[in-house]
Structure formats: structure tokens, C-alpha cells
Amino acid sequence: MTHTYLLEPGIWSGRGTFWREDGEPLLAECRTEVTHQNHCWLVAGSLKVLGSPPVEFRNAYSIEPPAKKGGCLRWISENATLGKVQGTFSVLERCILSVYSCAATGYHGAEHYGQIDASRYQASGVLLLETRRLSSWEIVLTREAAPGAGSSAHSDPPAAPRTTTSGS
């Protein structure tokens, strides 16, 4: 099966669980928009943790398009909490792995996107500060149909991103 998340423009939404550092599970919702431009791919979105009070994490990634098939995709993100984050996406047969770090602050982590089918991925991740787990999450991402496309998930690419992405 060909990967659709990141490798094709699209809008993804999801629901799942976010665990705080103390292990308390909280309901989480996310929305991510992927756009492709000639010089870079943009990933913009948010992760809303429905605690009391609710918290929303926003990110915006810039990904270098792959230079060759099978190569890693390098990315950079400016995050209000974490600072400048750098990472790579490695596209494997059934999943996409991302590892990232912020050298200035000691934050680092990983995300795993397991492909369920062309329109759904199981996303799992962890954010660490040195050796301490600050948070983790598991969310099922579902690709939204393009406007005016009926139920087809593979139509025209969406407009430019509104603002920011995924939750760390």
C-alpha cells in the first residue's frame, strides 16, 4: 500500500488519548493540513487536549521534499513551547517514523504513524525532556474528503495551511 499521510496533500483529523507526565489519560482531538510546494512541504495543525482547562498545542513543520526515493525527509518546526525542533521522517513499508530533538532545550521524542488503510493512520508519540517522559499520545488520524469531492479522499489538494500542526 502506498503512503498517503505526508506524501500527499490532504487534511487529517483525529481523536484519541493524551497522557500527561503523571499518567492521567485525557481525551485529545487534532487537525493537520499537509500541502506541497516546489521547494518544501508544509504541515500545519493543532492538538487539543480536553482537560480542565483545555490546552492546545500548535506546530508548523517545513519538510524538505525527498531528494531520492527511500531517503529520509528532514523537517524543522518552530514551536512556542519547545523552540526550534529538527527531525526526520523515515518512510517504511507499513509506517512512517519520526525522531526529533531541540538541542537548545533538551526536548526530544518520536512519533510512529502506522498505516491502517489509505485514509487512516494510528499515530503514537512521546515527548521527553532528557530522560523524563513529559507526555505521550495515541490518536487515529482520518483523511477528510476534499470539498466537493463526495467521499473520495484523493481529490484536489487543499488550499494553503491556516496555521499550525500536531501535538507535542
C-alpha positions as CSV (number, residue, x, y, z in Angstrom):
1,M,0.0,0.0,0.0
2,T,1.3,3.5,-0.9
3,H,1.6,6.0,2.0
4,T,-0.8,9.0,1.8
5,Y,0.0,10.8,5.1
6,L,2.6,13.5,4.4
7,L,3.4,12.2,0.9
8,E,0.1,13.5,-0.5
9,P,-1.6,16.9,0.2
10,G,-4.6,16.5,2.5
11,I,-6.4,17.4,5.6
12,W,-6.4,14.9,8.5
13,S,-8.4,15.0,11.8
14,G,-8.3,12.6,14.7
15,R,-9.3,11.7,18.2
16,G,-7.5,9.7,20.8
17,T,-5.8,9.8,24.2
18,F,-3.1,12.1,25.6
19,W,-1.2,11.1,28.7
20,R,0.3,13.8,31.0
21,E,3.6,13.3,32.8
22,D,1.7,11.9,35.8
23,G,0.0,9.3,33.6
24,E,-3.5,10.8,33.6
25,P,-5.3,10.0,30.3
26,L,-7.2,12.8,28.7
27,L,-9.3,13.0,25.5
28,A,-7.5,14.6,22.6
29,E,-8.5,15.9,19.2
30,C,-6.3,17.1,16.3
31,R,-6.4,18.6,12.9
32,T,-3.5,18.6,10.5
33,E,-3.2,20.0,7.0
34,V,-0.4,18.9,4.6
35,T,0.4,21.0,1.5
36,H,3.1,20.5,-1.1
37,Q,5.1,23.4,-2.7
38,N,8.0,23.0,-5.1
39,H,10.7,24.0,-2.5
40,C,9.1,22.5,0.6
41,W,6.1,20.6,2.1
42,L,4.2,22.3,4.9
43,V,2.4,20.5,7.7
44,A,0.2,22.7,9.9
45,G,-2.1,21.8,12.7
46,S,-3.0,21.5,16.3
47,L,-3.6,19.0,19.1
48,K,-6.3,20.0,21.6
49,V,-6.2,18.2,25.0
50,L,-9.6,18.3,26.6
51,G,-8.6,18.6,30.2
52,S,-9.6,21.1,32.8
53,P,-8.7,23.6,31.5
54,P,-8.3,22.5,27.8
55,V,-4.8,23.0,26.3
56,E,-4.0,23.4,22.6
57,F,-0.6,22.6,21.1
58,R,0.2,24.2,17.7
59,N,3.1,23.5,15.4
60,A,4.1,24.3,11.8
61,Y,6.6,22.0,10.1
62,S,8.6,22.7,6.9
63,I,9.7,19.4,5.3
64,E,12.4,19.1,2.6
65,P,10.9,17.1,-0.3
66,P,12.8,13.8,-0.8
67,A,15.9,14.0,-2.9
68,K,15.6,10.3,-3.8
69,K,13.2,7.5,-3.3
70,G,13.6,5.9,0.1
71,G,15.5,8.8,1.7
72,C,14.7,10.4,5.0
73,L,12.6,13.6,5.0
74,R,14.3,16.3,7.1
75,W,12.0,18.7,8.8
76,I,12.1,21.9,11.0
77,S,9.5,23.3,13.3
78,E,9.2,26.5,15.3
79,N,7.2,25.7,18.5
80,A,6.3,28.3,21.1
81,T,7.0,25.8,24.0
82,L,9.8,23.7,22.6
83,G,11.7,26.2,20.5
84,K,13.4,25.2,17.2
85,V,12.8,21.5,16.7
86,Q,14.6,19.4,14.0
87,G,13.8,15.9,12.9
88,T,13.4,13.3,10.2
89,F,10.6,11.2,8.9
90,S,11.6,7.8,7.7
91,V,9.1,6.2,5.4
92,L,8.9,2.4,5.9
93,E,6.7,-0.2,4.2
94,R,3.8,-0.1,6.8
95,C,4.6,3.0,8.8
96,I,6.3,6.4,9.0
97,L,8.7,7.1,11.9
98,S,9.7,10.5,13.1
99,V,12.5,11.3,15.6
100,Y,13.1,14.8,16.7
101,S,15.1,17.0,19.1
102,C,15.7,20.5,20.3
103,A,19.4,20.9,21.0
104,A,19.0,24.2,22.9
105,T,16.4,22.9,25.4
106,G,17.0,19.1,25.7
107,Y,13.5,18.2,24.4
108,H,13.3,15.2,22.1
109,G,10.9,12.4,21.1
110,A,9.5,10.2,18.5
111,E,6.3,9.5,16.6
112,H,5.0,6.4,14.8
113,Y,2.4,6.6,12.1
114,G,1.1,3.1,11.4
115,Q,-1.0,2.9,8.2
116,I,-4.4,1.2,8.7
117,D,-5.5,2.0,5.1
118,A,-5.2,4.8,2.6
119,S,-7.4,7.1,4.7
120,R,-6.4,6.2,8.3
121,Y,-3.3,6.1,10.4
122,Q,-2.6,5.2,14.0
123,A,-0.4,7.9,15.4
124,S,1.6,7.3,18.6
125,G,4.2,9.6,20.1
126,V,6.2,10.6,23.1
127,L,7.8,13.9,24.2
128,L,10.8,13.6,26.6
129,L,12.9,16.2,28.4
130,E,16.3,14.5,28.8
131,T,15.3,11.2,30.5
132,R,11.8,12.3,31.7
133,R,8.6,11.5,29.8
134,L,6.6,14.7,29.7
135,S,3.7,13.4,27.6
136,S,2.6,10.7,25.2
137,W,-0.4,10.2,22.8
138,E,-2.2,7.7,20.6
139,I,-4.6,9.1,18.0
140,V,-6.4,7.7,15.0
141,L,-6.0,10.1,12.1
142,T,-8.6,10.1,9.3
143,R,-8.2,11.8,6.0
144,E,-11.0,14.3,5.2
145,A,-12.7,14.3,1.8
146,A,-11.8,17.3,-0.3
147,P,-14.6,19.9,-0.6
148,G,-17.0,19.0,-3.4
149,A,-15.4,15.5,-3.8
150,G,-18.1,13.4,-2.3
151,S,-16.5,10.6,-0.3
152,S,-13.2,10.5,-2.3
153,A,-10.2,11.1,-0.1
154,H,-7.8,11.6,-3.0
155,S,-9.1,14.7,-4.8
156,D,-7.6,18.2,-5.4
157,P,-5.1,19.4,-2.9
158,P,-6.4,21.8,-0.2
159,A,-5.6,25.5,0.0
160,A,-2.6,26.8,1.8
161,P,-2.4,25.9,5.5
162,R,-4.3,28.1,8.0
163,T,-1.8,27.9,10.8
164,T,0.0,25.1,12.7
165,T,0.3,21.1,13.5
166,S,0.4,18.0,15.6
167,G,0.8,17.8,19.3
168,S,4.0,17.5,21.2
